[in-house]
Amino acid sequence: MTSQDDVTQDRYRLLIEAVTDYAIYMLDPDGNIVSWNAGARRFKGYEDHEIIGEHFSRFYTPEDQAAALPSRALKIAQSEGRFENEGWRVRKDGTRFWAHVIIDPIVHPVSGRALGFAKITRDLTERRKQDEALRRSEQSFRLLVQGVTDYAIYMLDEQGTVTNWNAGAERIKGYRPDEIIGRHFSVFYTQEEREAKVWERALAVARSAGNYQTEGWRVRKNGERFWASVAIDPIRDDQHNIIGFAKITRDMTERRQAEQALEAAREALYQSQKMDALGQLTGGVAHDFNNLLNAVVGSLELLRKQVTDERQLGLIENALKGATRGITLTQRLLAFARKQDLQVSSVNVYELVAGMTDLLSRSLGTSIELETSFPTSLKPVAADPNQIELAVLNLAVNARDAMPEGGKITISAKNETVPAGSAGSLQPGEYVRLAVTDTGAGMDQETLARASEPFFTTKGIGKGTGLGLPMVMGTAAQLGGRLELESRVGEGTTAALWLPVSQPLSGSLSDAPEANAEPAKTTPSIRVLAVDDDALVLMNTVALLEDLGHEVVEAGSGREALRMMGEDAAFDLVITDQAMPHMTGSQLITELNDRWPGIPIILATGYAELPDSLPAHVKRLSKPFWQKDLERAIADSNAGQPRR
């Protein structure tokens, strides 16, 4: 009469015989092969009598043997409890195959004596199914299966009831043998898959095709889900009748998470590279356009002074308005490209928004209800107040356009902290989140994903440039913050500016000087060296200076300017462009300061990124500039004043 242990041992033997996708065999403590399964024969080509007693290192390449990888593998398995590796292995006929290998130490369950190692190899170069039976001595198979902890290896009867359970299954799924043997294996599936009877289809495929493989979510005893790689093979008796199934499960959660993280990183890198390329192109175009606008604005200003005909003056004014709109456009382009010139100071956001309430009300119209919400503990931010005003106005106008029938716009702010180690573009630290929320139609996910792209707009032709949100995004990034968009169809949109916190303000916004204030002092006629490689811009600068009553000498490059200074250093002021071939404006300034210390210098440029090493007395004049801006810069430079 057959005992229960004998039945279990037979089932273990049949279980291992059914596995053909893995080479499963035992090594003695020295690494000699003491058992050999059908999967091993299929992968490696050796019969039992050819390989049992031989050292397992013969499966390794000559390079790995020379590097002592086989002995190191056993040492790692012995010391760490497991060795896992992928690499080239060699078949009997000399051909190589790429293998995934796991080696586990085997300890006698009673005496604790080291019996050897359980070794599992899988051929990853091809995944063909075979129906060879696995042969092992009953005790060796039992110890082998129990020694494997990285795979859940167990048997099912014909209906799917669990009939045995190994240590790997207990580790991965959380059930002890007495808790799971006798229960149906569908308990490992999710509720949705149980209702759809996915397990039933899996067994049906295994019966008909001889093998079933898949990946999907499975459930541990504690209810936690994990991503599993699953193989089910039918087990047949000597008459080829199916008497059950061998099931192997591996927890692939970490690998899946790593793959998802890699994919997310690739997508983020792609988006970053795309936006960076757009920014570089946009910044270059805006800079060149700035130069052209500089010539247009200057020439129109001078022409306006000479014309008396009312009709011609009207045309000039119209042209100046167009040029002004062009300046606004280039500023938006430079903001997106993060190349605008920012005047960063400590800004009280509440005072800033309160100060522009009238402007917002006039811009939004009577159909829009405007509400603000600011805590008394709101911290000041490090920002350019003019750019933040422009950003808030842009966001508010966008919100208004999303509510053609009217609605409510809420401008709010709150203190936020980004802790160390947080994922995302923001550095750890304190921020103020300034949000503009509307009750409009909202955006779908596709539109939301493209909302910050330059020139993308959902407005009609002529009603939007597609640069409002990109400008706000560029400004926020240049200040060390970010723009955050949240929207759902039918639920409105929230656009939030994250701005870094600054030190407390020493005064209110009203203490700041007005951008268009007249210069406090006038400058007598002086001798100016004007340097620019663009003849059109240089001619415009010279004309504006001469109209102000100054004597001007032209230089088309930094080298030419140095030569002129060497020949005749009797200049009261040097005005130079930044982007010039062979020698930039900042390089020219360094030379001038070394050879003629203290000479007044104005750097006229549309670039925001300039070296930090520029002398403190150098004045910055942003392009494009009006004649009054030029006049103010000259006055501030102390040109014509005695030099110490």
Secondary structure, DSSP 8 states (H G I E B T S, - for coil): ---HHHHHHHHHHHHHHH--SSEEEEE-TTSBB----HHHHHHH---HHHHTTSBGGGGB-HHHHHTTHHHHHHHHHHHHS-EEEEEEEE-TTS-EEEEEEEEEEEE-TTT--EEEEEEEEEE-S------------HHHHHHHHHH--SSEEEEE-TTSBB----HHHHHHH---HHHHTTSBGGGGB-HHHHHTTHHHHHHHHHHHHS-EEEEEEEE-TTS-EEEEEEEEEEEE-TT--EEEEEEEEEE-HHHHHHHHHHHHHHHHHHHHHHHHHHHHHHHHHHHHHHHHHHHHHHHHHHHHHH---HHHHHHHHHHHHHHHHHHHHHHHHHHHTT-S----EEE-HHHHHHHTHHHHHHHH-TTEEEEEE--TT---EEE-HHHHHHHHHHHHHHHHHT-TT-EEEEEEEEEEEE-TT--SSS-SEEEEEEEEEE-S----HHHHHHTTSTT---S-TTS--S-HHHHHHHHHHHTT-EEEEEEETTTEEEEEEEEEB----SS-GGGS--TT---SS-----EEEEE-S-HHHHHHHHHHHHHTT-EEEEESSHHHHHHHHHH----SEEEEES--SSS-HHHHHHHHHHHSTT--EEEEES-S---TTS-TT-EEEESS--HHHHHHHHHHTTTTS---
